[in-house]
Amino acid sequence: MKKEIINTTNNIIDYLKQPRVAWTIVIILFLLTLIITTNIRTSNLSLLVDSTNGKVIPTALDPFYFLRLAETINNEGGLPAYDSMRYPTLNAAFSPEILPYAIVGLYHLVNIFGDYTIGYVSVISPVVFYIIGMIFFFILIYLLTKSKIIPLISCIFLSVIPSYLYRTMAGFADHESIGMVGFFSALISFVFLFKSIDKEEGWKKIIPLSLITGFLTTFSIACWGGVANFLYLIIPLSFVVFWFISYREQKLSQIKTLFSYIIWFVSSALFGLIFNYPPIDIVRRFMLSSTGLLSSAILGYLIMDFILSKDFIKLPNKNDYRIFYTVVFTIILGSIGLLLINRNPLTLISDIWFKLLFPFGLGRVGLTVAENAQPYLVDWISQIGEYFCWFFYCGIILIGVELTRSVINKEDKIAFVL
C-alpha cells in the first residue's frame, strides 16, 4: 500500500514537472493573481463619483492635471504652446510626459466596445497600465532567474505591497503606473542586450538591441522621468561590472560592450526627439546632473580603459596599475570636459554632497509637501509592511549566498554577503 502511494505521488510529481503542464499551472495562477488584484484596484470606483454632477473623478491633484491635458488633446487635437491656467504671466509649458496622450489613445480604444467618457477612462487607466506592467514584470523576472515559480511569487508580492497598490488604484491616474511599464520594458530589452554580448553574438543583433534599449530608456523618461533616473544607474553600473569581469577573464567582448554602451548612451538622448524631449534636456538632466553624472563618468572610464588596453599609450607598469591610470585619466579628462561646457567640477561635487545630506533641499516648500517627506527607515517599513521588509532583507542575504557559490574562501563569502 505504501509503495502504491509513493509510486502514485511520484507519477503526479513527474506529470507536474512536464514543461507544458508546469507552464499551464503558472499561467493560470498568474492570471488568477491579476484578476483578484485588478478587482481590488477597481473596488473603489463607486466612491469616485462626484455627487454634484454624477461624473467619475480622480483621487488626487496631479491626476486632475493630467485629465485636463487629456481633455484638451481630445477636444483640440493637441496642446497649445503655453498653459494659461498655470502661472498665466510666465508662459508655463505643459508637461511633456506621454500620459495624457496615452489616456486619449485608451479612450478611443475602449470606445470601440462601448460608450465611455474620457474622465472614466482616465480613472481606470492606472489599472490598465498595472496589468501591462505586471506582465512585463513577470517576463523580466523570468529572464533573470529562468524559474517559473519565482516570477509568480514576485508578482504576488508586488501586487499587494501597499505603496504600489495605492499608486495603481483606480482614480490615481498619475505617471507612476505607466512609468513602471516603461521601466520594466527598458530592463527587459537591457537583459536581452546583455545576454547577446555575453554570448558573443554578432553586431546584427547587438546594435538593434542597443538601439531598442536606448529607445525604451527614452520611452521611460517620457512616461515618468523619476523612475528613468534608476535606469541611468542600473545600466551603467551593470556595464562597468561586466567590463571588469570580461577584463579579468580576458574575454574578447570588450569592443562590443563599449560600443553597445555608446549606442545606448547616445540613442537614449537622440530618441527624445520622437517624444518631444529636446536631447539637450535629457543630457542635462540624466547625464550631466549631480544625480546622472555616473552614466557619463562610466562612459569616459570605458573609453579610457579600452584605449589603455590597446598599447596606444606607454605607461610604467601599465598592466599592474591599469585601473588606477584609467580612473586618474577619466577624472582629469572629465573635469576638462565639464569646464568646457561651463560646469565647475568642484561645484558639482558640492552639489552631490549637498543632495546626499539634504535630498529635498532646505526650502520650505520642498520640506513641507507631503510627498517630499524625509525617507526615514521607519516610514519606509510602515509603508511596505514589516513582513515585506524582512522578506526583502532575507532576499538580499539569499542573493549574496547564491552569488558566492563558486567562491572557495569562506571569509570572502561572508564578507561579500555582509
Wavefront OBJ file of the C-alpha trace (Angstrom):
o trace
v 0.000 0.000 0.000
v 2.795 2.403 0.900
v 4.619 1.579 -2.324
v 1.482 2.306 -4.351
v 1.048 5.681 -2.622
v 4.724 6.516 -3.219
v 4.510 5.474 -6.882
v 1.319 7.464 -7.385
v 2.878 10.509 -5.732
v 6.000 10.209 -7.894
v 3.869 9.894 -11.033
v 1.907 13.031 -10.102
v 5.141 14.943 -9.419
v 6.654 13.777 -12.724
v 3.495 14.830 -14.545
v 3.523 18.271 -12.925
v 7.191 18.708 -13.817
v 6.459 18.462 -17.534
v 7.149 21.911 -19.086
v 3.718 22.293 -20.677
v 1.882 21.285 -17.517
v 4.085 23.472 -15.291
v 3.652 26.493 -17.570
v -0.105 25.952 -17.734
v -0.354 25.938 -13.941
v 1.872 29.010 -13.597
v -0.078 30.963 -16.225
v -3.400 30.057 -14.595
v -2.119 31.179 -11.183
v -0.682 34.368 -12.690
v -3.988 35.183 -14.407
v -5.816 34.446 -11.163
v -3.478 36.864 -9.365
v -4.151 39.532 -11.995
v -7.933 39.045 -11.753
v -8.016 39.226 -7.954
v -5.651 42.209 -7.657
v -7.365 44.048 -10.516
v -10.692 43.563 -8.756
v -9.153 45.057 -5.611
v -7.914 48.050 -7.590
v -11.343 48.750 -9.076
v -13.318 48.182 -5.872
v -13.308 51.941 -5.142
v -14.981 53.037 -8.386
v -18.320 53.644 -6.681
v -16.594 56.021 -4.263
v -15.151 58.191 -7.059
v -18.465 59.645 -8.224
v -18.940 63.400 -7.763
v -22.288 63.755 -6.002
v -22.904 67.170 -7.627
v -22.805 66.039 -11.251
v -22.509 62.230 -11.225
v -19.142 62.256 -13.015
v -16.268 59.957 -12.079
v -13.315 61.932 -10.698
v -9.662 61.127 -9.844
v -8.406 60.660 -6.286
v -5.537 63.197 -6.185
v -4.490 66.596 -7.511
v -1.923 65.586 -10.147
v -4.390 63.193 -11.849
v -6.757 66.152 -12.289
v -3.960 67.982 -14.119
v -3.299 65.060 -16.479
v -7.039 64.676 -17.043
v -7.247 68.337 -18.061
v -4.424 67.806 -20.541
v -6.103 64.694 -21.935
v -9.387 66.561 -22.386
v -7.567 69.409 -24.147
v -5.801 66.996 -26.501
v -9.034 65.144 -27.239
v -11.066 68.321 -27.869
v -8.476 70.449 -29.674
v -6.257 67.822 -31.278
v -3.215 68.860 -29.270
v -1.872 71.177 -26.600
v -1.370 74.942 -27.004
v 2.094 76.435 -26.738
v 1.546 77.574 -23.144
v -0.645 76.566 -20.238
v -2.778 79.602 -19.447
v -4.083 78.031 -16.235
v -0.638 77.761 -14.645
v 1.252 80.965 -13.926
v -0.559 82.925 -16.690
v 2.073 85.672 -16.757
v 5.065 83.284 -17.036
v 4.065 81.354 -20.194
v 4.419 77.997 -18.433
v 4.740 74.984 -20.712
v 2.660 71.834 -20.463
v 4.133 68.638 -19.070
v 5.887 66.760 -21.899
v 5.031 63.348 -20.413
v 3.016 60.998 -22.592
v 0.382 60.064 -20.009
v -2.305 62.465 -21.378
v -1.762 61.091 -24.895
v -1.919 57.526 -23.537
v -5.243 58.328 -21.852
v -6.623 59.745 -25.112
v -5.436 56.678 -27.033
v -7.004 54.382 -24.445
v -10.211 56.452 -24.633
v -10.537 55.894 -28.385
v -9.697 52.199 -27.976
v -12.265 51.358 -25.276
v -14.989 53.313 -27.063
v -14.845 50.722 -29.826
v -16.538 48.380 -27.348
v -18.860 50.841 -25.616
v -19.587 54.444 -24.711
v -17.233 55.791 -22.039
v -16.257 59.310 -21.024
v -12.649 60.391 -21.060
v -12.936 61.047 -17.325
v -13.881 57.430 -16.700
v -11.044 56.201 -18.923
v -8.621 58.414 -17.026
v -9.774 56.919 -13.731
v -9.354 53.294 -14.856
v -6.100 53.915 -16.779
v -3.823 53.120 -13.767
v -5.396 49.665 -13.550
v -4.840 49.057 -17.271
v -1.203 50.119 -17.001
v -0.875 47.987 -13.861
v -1.915 44.882 -15.798
v 0.568 45.623 -18.606
v 3.293 46.393 -16.080
v 2.711 43.123 -14.213
v 3.047 41.129 -17.454
v 6.334 42.893 -18.219
v 7.497 42.352 -14.631
v 6.790 38.613 -14.890
v 8.789 38.426 -18.135
v 11.672 40.396 -16.602
v 11.976 38.166 -13.535
v 11.740 35.053 -15.690
v 14.582 36.272 -17.912
v 16.711 36.981 -14.845
v 16.019 33.721 -12.995
v 14.909 31.173 -15.628
v 12.460 29.973 -12.989
v 8.710 29.575 -13.338
v 7.764 29.931 -9.686
v 9.965 32.921 -8.768
v 8.278 35.343 -11.235
v 4.883 34.235 -9.940
v 5.852 34.822 -6.305
v 7.469 38.146 -7.228
v 4.298 39.324 -8.968
v 2.181 38.317 -5.983
v 4.428 40.330 -3.643
v 4.498 43.381 -5.921
v 0.731 43.316 -6.452
v -0.083 43.641 -2.749
v 2.675 45.941 -1.486
v 0.700 48.910 -0.046
v 2.716 51.691 -1.708
v 2.423 50.063 -5.155
v -1.222 49.184 -4.570
v -2.127 52.798 -3.856
v -0.389 54.154 -6.947
v -2.107 51.668 -9.257
v -5.612 52.011 -7.809
v -8.447 53.266 -9.981
v -8.510 57.044 -9.766
v -4.788 57.569 -9.168
v -4.154 58.497 -12.787
v -0.643 59.822 -12.225
v 2.536 58.855 -14.077
v 3.673 56.069 -11.701
v 1.597 53.268 -13.236
v 2.620 53.952 -16.834
v 6.128 54.803 -15.643
v 6.626 51.256 -14.357
v 5.561 49.927 -17.766
v 8.358 51.945 -19.376
v 10.837 50.958 -16.650
v 10.188 47.218 -16.891
v 10.196 47.244 -20.706
v 13.585 49.011 -20.765
v 15.055 46.460 -18.346
v 13.711 43.560 -20.435
v 15.446 44.926 -23.515
v 18.607 45.514 -21.483
v 18.637 41.875 -20.308
v 18.382 40.676 -23.921
v 21.236 43.034 -24.847
v 23.494 41.729 -22.087
v 22.781 38.119 -22.961
v 23.747 38.862 -26.574
v 27.018 40.489 -25.513
v 27.810 37.657 -23.107
v 27.174 35.027 -25.785
v 29.460 36.867 -28.224
v 26.667 37.232 -30.767
v 27.148 39.319 -33.896
v 26.724 43.038 -34.466
v 23.491 42.428 -36.390
v 21.839 41.533 -33.091
v 23.777 43.720 -30.641
v 23.299 47.029 -32.495
v 19.481 46.713 -32.822
v 19.188 45.642 -29.173
v 21.319 48.615 -28.105
v 19.073 50.950 -30.082
v 15.908 49.322 -28.708
v 17.239 49.694 -25.154
v 18.031 53.348 -25.877
v 14.543 53.893 -27.287
v 12.839 52.240 -24.323
v 15.008 54.258 -21.937
v 13.733 57.424 -23.605
v 10.221 55.984 -23.501
v 10.671 55.529 -19.751
v 11.707 59.190 -19.477
v 8.578 60.221 -21.367
v 6.432 58.054 -19.080
v 7.974 59.181 -15.801
v 11.298 60.953 -15.526
v 11.632 59.990 -11.869
v 11.890 56.262 -12.496
v 14.182 56.796 -15.501
v 16.842 58.073 -13.094
v 17.248 54.482 -11.909
v 17.908 53.278 -15.461
v 20.840 55.683 -15.641
v 22.191 53.995 -12.507
v 21.361 50.337 -13.172
v 22.515 50.175 -16.801
v 25.880 51.979 -16.363
v 26.755 50.019 -13.212
v 25.872 46.739 -14.926
v 28.092 47.645 -17.874
v 31.085 48.508 -15.711
v 30.728 45.318 -13.635
v 30.548 43.273 -16.833
v 33.579 45.184 -18.118
v 35.633 44.204 -15.070
v 34.571 40.567 -15.395
v 35.436 40.417 -19.095
v 38.792 42.075 -18.368
v 39.739 39.605 -15.643
v 38.595 36.584 -17.645
v 40.272 38.021 -20.775
v 37.150 37.772 -22.865
v 37.038 39.318 -26.336
v 33.702 41.099 -25.832
v 35.080 44.440 -24.621
v 34.727 46.112 -28.025
v 31.078 45.021 -28.243
v 30.465 46.066 -24.642
v 31.953 49.513 -25.277
v 30.078 50.216 -28.494
v 26.776 48.886 -27.189
v 27.118 51.266 -24.236
v 27.928 54.185 -26.545
v 24.954 53.348 -28.792
v 22.606 53.141 -25.782
v 24.012 56.324 -24.246
v 23.765 58.439 -27.418
v 20.492 56.998 -28.726
v 18.697 57.478 -25.386
v 19.227 61.214 -25.835
v 18.530 61.388 -29.593
v 15.290 59.415 -29.328
v 13.989 62.266 -27.210
v 13.058 63.974 -30.483
v 10.372 61.332 -31.010
v 8.761 62.122 -27.658
v 9.118 65.908 -27.907
v 12.002 65.900 -25.439
v 14.964 68.008 -26.656
v 18.104 65.805 -26.477
v 19.987 68.604 -24.704
v 17.428 68.488 -21.889
v 17.923 64.744 -21.488
v 21.695 65.217 -21.433
v 21.483 67.911 -18.784
v 19.071 66.060 -16.518
v 20.140 62.434 -16.872
v 23.795 62.569 -17.966
v 25.424 65.729 -16.613
v 23.424 66.475 -13.469
v 24.619 65.577 -9.997
v 22.235 62.586 -9.971
v 23.001 61.371 -13.507
v 26.729 62.044 -13.818
v 27.515 58.382 -13.176
v 26.426 57.382 -16.700
v 28.797 59.911 -18.282
v 31.626 59.024 -15.895
v 31.345 55.327 -16.752
v 31.307 56.163 -20.466
v 34.594 58.025 -20.003
v 36.003 55.177 -17.928
v 35.143 52.512 -20.522
v 36.650 54.542 -23.376
v 39.821 55.342 -21.457
v 40.288 51.770 -20.223
v 39.833 50.465 -23.766
v 42.474 52.889 -25.057
v 44.939 51.881 -22.326
v 44.382 48.189 -23.093
v 45.466 48.650 -26.734
v 49.019 49.910 -26.151
v 48.237 53.313 -27.641
v 49.818 54.902 -24.564
v 53.051 53.706 -22.941
v 52.976 53.899 -19.135
v 55.181 52.276 -16.454
v 53.692 49.067 -15.036
v 50.534 49.718 -17.020
v 49.125 46.204 -16.621
v 49.523 46.268 -12.837
v 48.114 49.793 -12.374
v 45.715 49.917 -15.305
v 42.620 50.605 -13.179
v 44.440 53.364 -11.306
v 45.620 55.010 -14.546
v 42.130 54.722 -16.033
v 40.469 56.374 -13.036
v 43.010 59.212 -12.949
v 42.748 59.947 -16.683
v 38.953 59.725 -16.544
v 38.803 62.260 -13.699
v 41.212 64.632 -15.464
v 39.512 64.465 -18.863
v 36.049 64.560 -17.248
v 36.961 67.716 -15.324
v 38.274 69.342 -18.502
v 35.078 68.370 -20.325
v 32.929 69.885 -17.593
v 34.906 73.117 -17.704
v 34.442 73.292 -21.475
v 30.660 73.258 -21.036
v 30.854 75.835 -18.230
v 30.301 73.332 -15.415
v 32.542 73.644 -12.380
v 33.617 70.150 -11.172
v 34.028 71.386 -7.582
v 30.549 72.888 -7.615
v 29.179 69.609 -8.978
v 30.885 67.619 -6.201
v 29.496 70.058 -3.640
v 26.027 69.659 -5.150
v 26.268 65.855 -4.922
v 27.344 66.072 -1.276
v 24.519 68.508 -0.505
v 21.911 66.214 -2.093
v 23.188 63.269 -0.094
v 22.693 65.245 3.124
v 19.528 67.098 2.089
v 17.793 65.134 -0.702
v 14.814 67.525 -0.770
v 16.740 70.735 -0.152
v 16.216 73.202 2.670
v 13.357 75.236 1.198
v 10.016 75.474 2.921
v 8.032 74.010 0.027
v 10.388 71.102 -0.511
v 10.310 70.127 3.153
v 6.599 70.598 3.828
v 4.955 68.977 0.777
v 3.698 65.566 1.892
v 5.258 63.577 -0.946
v 8.672 65.126 -0.152
v 8.723 63.825 3.419
v 12.180 62.713 4.522
v 12.583 58.961 3.790
v 13.276 57.641 7.273
v 13.640 53.879 7.555
v 10.714 53.542 9.973
v 8.443 55.330 7.492
v 9.572 53.062 4.681
v 8.893 49.966 6.801
v 5.441 51.254 7.736
v 4.588 51.853 4.063
v 5.539 48.429 2.730
v 4.832 46.459 5.916
v 7.158 44.857 8.430
v 6.862 41.368 6.914
v 7.714 42.582 3.412
v 10.686 44.459 4.826
v 12.089 41.266 6.372
v 11.356 39.328 3.178
v 13.362 41.951 1.304
v 16.227 41.780 3.807
v 16.375 37.978 3.794
v 16.180 38.023 -0.012
v 19.316 40.165 -0.173
v 21.164 37.638 2.006
v 19.993 34.722 -0.155
v 21.140 36.525 -3.313
v 24.540 37.068 -1.722
v 24.772 33.379 -0.794
v 23.708 32.327 -4.290
v 26.258 34.583 -5.994
v 29.124 33.217 -3.866
v 28.525 29.531 -4.516
v 31.678 29.294 -6.633
v 33.821 31.218 -4.114
v 36.077 28.811 -2.232
v 37.348 31.101 0.533
v 34.775 31.202 3.361
v 35.982 34.586 4.571
v 35.388 36.087 1.114
v 31.900 34.564 1.068
v 30.986 36.048 4.426
v 32.466 39.442 3.508
v 30.528 39.586 0.238
v 27.224 38.615 1.859
v 27.725 41.232 4.605
l 1 2 3 4 5 6 7 8 9 10 11 12 13 14 15 16 17 18 19 20 21 22 23 24 25 26 27 28 29 30 31 32 33 34 35 36 37 38 39 40 41 42 43 44 45 46 47 48 49 50 51 52 53 54 55 56 57 58 59 60 61 62 63 64 65 66 67 68 69 70 71 72 73 74 75 76 77 78 79 80 81 82 83 84 85 86 87 88 89 90 91 92 93 94 95 96 97 98 99 100 101 102 103 104 105 106 107 108 109 110 111 112 113 114 115 116 117 118 119 120 121 122 123 124 125 126 127 128 129 130 131 132 133 134 135 136 137 138 139 140 141 142 143 144 145 146 147 148 149 150 151 152 153 154 155 156 157 158 159 160 161 162 163 164 165 166 167 168 169 170 171 172 173 174 175 176 177 178 179 180 181 182 183 184 185 186 187 188 189 190 191 192 193 194 195 196 197 198 199 200 201 202 203 204 205 206 207 208 209 210 211 212 213 214 215 216 217 218 219 220 221 222 223 224 225 226 227 228 229 230 231 232 233 234 235 236 237 238 239 240 241 242 243 244 245 246 247 248 249 250 251 252 253 254 255 256 257 258 259 260 261 262 263 264 265 266 267 268 269 270 271 272 273 274 275 276 277 278 279 280 281 282 283 284 285 286 287 288 289 290 291 292 293 294 295 296 297 298 299 300 301 302 303 304 305 306 307 308 309 310 311 312 313 314 315 316 317 318 319 320 321 322 323 324 325 326 327 328 329 330 331 332 333 334 335 336 337 338 339 340 341 342 343 344 345 346 347 348 349 350 351 352 353 354 355 356 357 358 359 360 361 362 363 364 365 366 367 368 369 370 371 372 373 374 375 376 377 378 379 380 381 382 383 384 385 386 387 388 389 390 391 392 393 394 395 396 397 398 399 400 401 402 403 404 405 406 407 408 409 410 411 412 413 414 415 416 417 418
